């Protein structure tokens, strides 16, 4: 059902746009990290601190910060660990978590208000973020009723 849903509600579209961007970043980060560790046999620090992995992680951090300025490290690790959890043993996952969190902490100071604004503008310019529109209460109610009626 979720895949087929569509709506005109701004806030829902905005969340979809932002979480779609986050999901793509997390998918690439975790997928490539998996291949680096499992197939290419890189050690964890080498894989985590690879420049491309760091670039992806920084964009993930920026994506998370578009949704919440609080607990960016926790929310980011929560998303990453969801995908990594079943791929690695508990000991491996703990080592990966330690390195990734260190990398996150090193990148967090680069998330300035200016860098967040530039990141958002980059994606607004590419049509990734929904334009805000004025919504009327009756339009919102009608759209929610339409969605509630879906089976």
Secondary structure, 3 states (H helix, E strand, C coil): CHHHCCCCCHHHHHHHHHHHHHHHHHHHHHHHHHHHHHHCCCCHHHHHCCHHHHHHHHHHHHHHHHHCCCCHHHHHHHHHHHHHCCCCCHHHHHHHHHHHHHHHHHHHCCCCHHHHHHHHHHHHHCCCCCCCCCCCHHHHHHHHHHHHCCC
